[in-house]
């Protein structure tokens, strides 16, 4: 049995979540909370973020429709990552934290059920009507797939 952790067992943060929180602005700070009770004070900046005193540098690449896309640099391996995981008090990328995804462990016949549950969760925070329409269309396709499997 592998000692690697599942992605669902660790706290993680992504660049899109940080952007929605407005933390790519110099001097902005925010206390982020997770459902497991973990709290992290994040101090924003254009080229560096600070997670409870730990510095995480930022890098940018050009976006397709103009502007630029932020990436966090993993403090362990210095590679650009969109998501970092909090493992044993340090923020690391999926490779350095030895995180594995839960989906390959799910039996193929159960995957549509898990995907439907995930879509239902996403529907609770879909802000725009088109987001909800896309999610509902995916859900309908999965339900049809389930019906065909029976």
C-alpha positions as CSV (number, residue, x, y, z in Angstrom):
1,X,0.0,0.0,0.0
2,X,1.4,3.4,-1.0
3,X,2.0,6.1,1.6
4,X,1.0,8.7,-0.9
5,X,-1.9,10.9,0.2
6,X,-5.1,11.4,-1.7
7,X,-5.8,14.9,-3.0
8,X,-9.0,15.0,-0.9
9,X,-7.0,14.5,2.3
10,X,-5.0,17.7,2.0
11,X,-5.8,21.4,2.0
12,X,-5.0,23.0,-1.4
13,X,-5.2,26.4,-3.0
14,X,-5.3,27.3,-6.7
15,X,-4.5,30.4,-8.7
16,X,-8.2,30.9,-9.8
17,X,-9.3,30.8,-6.1
18,X,-6.6,33.4,-5.2
19,X,-7.7,35.6,-8.1
20,X,-11.3,35.5,-7.0
21,X,-10.2,36.5,-3.5
22,X,-8.3,39.5,-5.1
23,X,-4.9,38.4,-3.7
24,X,-2.7,39.2,-6.7
25,X,-2.7,42.8,-5.6
26,X,0.1,44.3,-3.5
27,X,-0.8,44.8,0.2
28,X,-4.1,42.8,0.1
29,X,-4.5,40.1,2.8
30,X,-7.2,37.7,3.6
31,X,-7.8,34.8,6.1
32,X,-8.7,31.7,4.1
33,X,-10.7,28.9,5.9
34,X,-11.3,25.3,4.8
35,X,-14.0,23.0,5.9
36,X,-11.6,20.9,8.0
37,X,-10.9,23.9,10.2
38,X,-7.6,24.9,8.7
39,X,-7.0,28.7,8.5
40,X,-4.3,30.4,6.6
41,X,-3.5,34.1,6.4
42,X,-2.5,35.0,2.9
43,X,-0.8,38.3,2.1
44,X,-1.1,39.2,-1.5
45,X,1.4,40.6,-3.9
46,X,2.1,40.9,-7.6
47,X,5.2,38.8,-7.6
48,X,5.0,36.9,-4.3
49,X,2.4,35.5,-2.0
50,X,2.9,34.9,1.7
51,X,1.1,32.0,3.3
52,X,1.4,32.3,7.1
53,X,4.9,33.6,6.7
54,X,6.0,31.2,4.0
55,X,6.9,33.0,0.7
56,X,5.6,31.6,-2.5
57,X,6.9,33.3,-5.7
58,X,4.6,34.0,-8.6
59,X,5.3,33.8,-12.3
60,X,3.2,34.9,-15.3
61,X,2.6,33.7,-18.8
62,X,0.7,35.5,-21.6
63,X,-3.0,34.6,-21.7
64,X,-4.7,33.7,-25.0
65,X,-7.1,36.6,-25.1
66,X,-4.6,39.2,-23.7
67,X,-3.4,39.9,-20.2
68,X,-1.5,37.3,-18.2
69,X,-2.0,34.2,-16.2
70,X,-0.5,33.8,-12.8
71,X,1.3,30.7,-11.6
72,X,2.7,29.8,-8.2
73,X,6.2,28.5,-8.1
74,X,6.5,25.4,-5.9
75,X,8.9,26.2,-3.1
76,X,10.4,22.7,-3.3
77,X,11.0,22.2,-7.0
78,X,10.6,25.7,-8.4
79,X,8.1,24.7,-11.1
80,X,5.1,26.7,-12.2
81,X,1.9,25.2,-10.7
82,X,-1.7,26.3,-10.6
83,X,-2.4,24.4,-7.4
84,X,-0.4,23.9,-4.2
85,X,-1.1,21.5,-1.3
86,X,-0.5,22.1,2.4
87,X,1.4,19.0,3.6
88,X,3.1,18.8,7.0
89,X,3.2,22.6,7.3
90,X,4.7,23.3,3.9
91,X,3.0,24.3,0.6
92,X,4.1,22.0,-2.2
93,X,3.0,20.9,-5.7
94,X,1.3,17.6,-6.2
95,X,4.5,15.9,-7.2
96,X,6.6,17.1,-4.2
97,X,3.8,16.3,-1.8
98,X,3.3,12.9,-3.4
99,X,-0.4,13.4,-3.9
100,X,-2.4,11.0,-5.9
101,X,-5.9,11.5,-7.4
102,X,-8.9,9.7,-6.0
103,X,-10.6,9.1,-9.3
104,X,-8.4,6.2,-10.6
105,X,-9.3,4.3,-7.4
106,X,-13.0,4.5,-8.2
107,X,-14.5,1.5,-10.0
108,X,-15.5,2.5,-13.6
109,X,-19.2,1.6,-13.0
110,X,-19.2,4.1,-10.0
111,X,-17.5,7.0,-11.8
112,X,-20.7,8.5,-13.3
113,X,-22.3,8.6,-9.8
114,X,-19.3,10.4,-8.4
115,X,-19.2,12.8,-11.4
116,X,-22.9,13.6,-10.9
117,X,-22.3,14.3,-7.2
118,X,-19.4,16.6,-8.1
119,X,-21.6,18.4,-10.6
120,X,-24.4,18.8,-8.0
121,X,-21.8,20.4,-5.7
122,X,-20.6,22.8,-8.5
123,X,-24.2,23.8,-9.2
124,X,-24.4,25.3,-5.7
125,X,-21.7,27.9,-6.6
126,X,-22.4,28.4,-10.3
127,X,-22.9,32.2,-10.5
128,X,-23.8,32.7,-14.1
129,X,-26.7,31.1,-16.0
130,X,-24.5,29.7,-18.7
131,X,-22.3,27.9,-16.1
132,X,-25.4,26.2,-14.7
133,X,-26.6,25.3,-18.3
134,X,-23.2,23.7,-19.0
135,X,-23.2,21.7,-15.8
136,X,-26.9,20.6,-16.3
137,X,-26.0,19.4,-19.8
138,X,-23.1,17.4,-18.5
139,X,-25.4,15.9,-15.7
140,X,-28.0,14.9,-18.3
141,X,-25.3,13.2,-20.4
142,X,-24.1,11.2,-17.4
143,X,-27.6,10.2,-16.4
144,X,-28.2,9.0,-19.9
145,X,-25.0,7.0,-19.7
146,X,-26.1,5.5,-16.4
147,X,-29.5,4.5,-17.9
148,X,-27.7,2.8,-20.8
149,X,-25.5,0.9,-18.5
150,X,-28.5,-0.7,-16.6
